[in-house]
């Protein structure tokens, strides 16, 4: 299964509660944090909610 490398590049200050919750659920706490998640619809939805705050790369 493919995996996604998600890195937080911007602050959630000024964002909505949903955006802050999505970052926490992904395991991101501060700028520069990186997590590896399975490429599943649940994670894709969270990433979509904060797409302007993170960068995403596919990992083999």
C-alpha positions in Angstrom: 0.0 0.0 0.0 1.2 3.5 -0.8 2.0 5.9 2.0 1.9 9.6 2.2 4.6 11.8 3.9 2.8 14.9 5.4 4.7 17.9 6.6 3.2 20.9 8.3 4.6 24.1 6.7 2.2 26.8 8.1 0.6 27.6 11.4 -3.1 26.9 12.1 -3.5 30.2 13.9 -6.6 31.9 12.5 -7.9 28.6 11.1 -11.1 26.9 12.0 -11.6 24.3 14.7 -11.9 21.6 12.0 -8.5 22.5 10.6 -6.8 22.4 14.0 -8.5 19.1 14.8 -7.4 17.6 11.5 -3.8 18.6 12.1 -3.9 17.0 15.6 -5.5 13.8 14.2 -2.8 13.5 11.7 -0.2 13.8 14.5 1.1 17.2 13.5 1.8 19.6 16.4 4.2 22.3 15.1 5.7 23.7 11.9 8.3 21.2 10.5 6.6 18.1 11.9 6.4 15.2 9.5 4.3 12.0 9.7 3.9 9.0 7.4 0.3 7.8 6.9 -1.2 5.1 4.8 -2.9 6.4 1.7 -6.5 5.8 2.8 -9.7 7.9 2.3 -9.8 8.9 6.0 -6.4 10.5 5.9 -7.0 12.0 2.4 -10.0 13.8 3.9 -8.0 15.2 6.8 -5.3 16.3 4.4 -7.8 18.0 2.1 -9.1 20.0 5.1 -5.6 21.5 5.7 -4.1 21.3 2.2 -3.0 25.0 2.5 -1.1 24.2 5.8 0.8 21.0 4.7 2.9 19.5 1.9 2.2 16.0 0.8 4.6 13.5 -0.9 4.0 9.9 -1.9 6.4 7.4 -0.3 7.0 4.0 -1.9 
